[in-house]
Amino acid sequence: MSTIANIFKSLADETRLRLILLLQGRVELCVCDLMHALDMPQSTVSRHLAYLKKNGWLHDRRGGVWMYYSLKKNLDPFLQAQLVLIISALAGTPVCRTDQERLSSYLETKDQSACA
């Protein structure tokens, strides 16, 4: 029961929900990409990403000084069911659309060596 409670705690923050939606459908994103999309400092974004990773949502890898994150490919079935609900409920909200637009705009102009 505590595992399920921790999963719901990991979803009980708007920033973490926004991060999950930004990572959904992408191979991986650098912390710097997510910082620009959310317009938040690195420390805040990294703290929320670490919390999601600890609760089974994310995979990470180090690339130079930056960390890259992706949604786990083989999510626990319970997490996968929650992901479907999150996407269907939140993907079309103004905040999430703005995040996606900001991320797309940033990625189009990003110097690829910026995160390397």
C-alpha positions as CSV (number, residue, x, y, z in Angstrom):
1,M,0.0,0.0,0.0
2,S,2.8,2.4,0.7
3,T,4.1,2.0,-2.8
4,I,0.8,3.1,-4.3
5,A,0.7,6.0,-1.8
6,N,4.2,7.1,-3.0
7,I,3.2,6.9,-6.6
8,F,0.3,9.2,-5.9
9,K,2.5,11.6,-3.9
10,S,4.8,11.7,-6.9
11,L,1.9,12.9,-9.0
12,A,0.7,15.4,-6.4
13,D,2.7,18.3,-7.9
14,E,2.0,20.4,-11.0
15,T,5.6,20.6,-12.0
16,R,6.1,16.8,-11.9
17,L,2.9,16.4,-14.0
18,R,4.2,18.9,-16.5
19,L,7.6,17.1,-16.7
20,I,5.8,13.7,-17.3
21,L,3.8,15.3,-20.2
22,L,6.9,16.9,-21.7
23,L,8.8,13.6,-21.6
24,Q,5.9,11.6,-23.0
25,G,6.5,10.5,-26.6
26,R,10.2,11.7,-26.7
27,V,13.3,9.6,-26.6
28,E,14.9,11.7,-23.9
29,L,15.4,15.4,-22.9
30,C,18.3,17.1,-21.2
31,V,17.6,19.0,-18.0
32,C,18.5,22.2,-19.9
33,D,15.7,21.5,-22.4
34,L,13.2,21.0,-19.5
35,M,14.4,24.2,-17.8
36,H,13.6,26.2,-20.9
37,A,10.2,24.5,-21.4
38,L,9.1,25.1,-17.8
39,D,10.9,28.4,-17.3
40,M,12.3,27.2,-14.0
41,P,15.9,27.0,-12.6
42,Q,18.0,23.9,-12.9
43,S,17.8,23.1,-9.2
44,T,14.0,23.0,-9.2
45,V,13.7,20.9,-12.4
46,S,16.4,18.5,-11.2
47,R,14.8,18.0,-7.8
48,H,11.4,17.1,-9.4
49,L,13.1,14.8,-11.9
50,A,14.9,13.0,-9.1
51,Y,11.6,12.5,-7.2
52,L,10.0,11.0,-10.3
53,K,13.0,8.7,-10.9
54,K,12.9,7.5,-7.3
55,N,9.2,6.6,-7.7
56,G,9.8,4.5,-10.9
57,W,8.7,6.9,-13.6
58,L,12.0,7.9,-15.3
59,H,15.3,6.5,-16.6
60,D,18.3,8.8,-16.6
61,R,21.8,8.9,-18.1
62,R,24.7,11.3,-17.7
63,G,26.1,13.0,-20.7
64,G,29.0,15.3,-19.8
65,V,27.8,17.6,-17.1
66,W,24.1,17.2,-18.0
67,M,21.6,14.6,-17.1
68,Y,19.2,13.2,-19.7
69,Y,15.8,11.8,-18.7
70,S,13.2,9.7,-20.4
71,L,10.0,7.9,-19.3
72,K,10.8,4.3,-18.6
73,K,10.0,2.1,-21.5
74,N,8.6,-0.7,-19.5
75,L,6.6,1.1,-16.8
76,D,4.9,-0.9,-14.1
77,P,1.3,-1.6,-15.3
78,F,-0.1,0.6,-12.5
79,L,2.2,3.5,-13.6
80,Q,1.3,2.9,-17.2
81,A,-2.4,3.2,-16.4
82,Q,-1.7,6.4,-14.5
83,L,0.2,7.8,-17.4
84,V,-2.7,7.2,-19.7
85,L,-5.0,9.1,-17.3
86,I,-2.5,12.0,-17.0
87,I,-2.1,12.4,-20.7
88,S,-5.9,12.2,-21.4
89,A,-6.7,14.7,-18.6
90,L,-3.9,17.2,-19.0
91,A,-2.3,17.2,-22.5
92,G,-4.7,19.8,-23.9
93,T,-4.6,22.2,-21.0
94,P,-3.3,25.7,-21.7
95,V,-0.3,25.3,-19.4
96,C,0.8,22.0,-21.0
97,R,0.3,23.4,-24.5
98,T,2.4,26.4,-23.6
99,D,5.1,24.1,-22.2
100,Q,5.1,22.0,-25.4
101,E,5.3,25.2,-27.6
102,R,8.2,26.6,-25.5
103,L,10.0,23.3,-25.7
104,S,9.5,23.0,-29.5
105,S,10.7,26.5,-30.1
106,Y,13.7,26.0,-27.9
107,L,14.7,22.7,-29.5
108,E,14.4,24.3,-33.0
109,T,17.0,26.9,-32.2
110,K,19.1,25.0,-29.7
111,D,22.8,24.8,-30.3
112,Q,23.3,21.0,-30.1
113,S,26.6,21.5,-28.3
114,A,24.9,23.3,-25.5
115,C,24.2,20.2,-23.5
116,A,27.2,18.1,-24.7
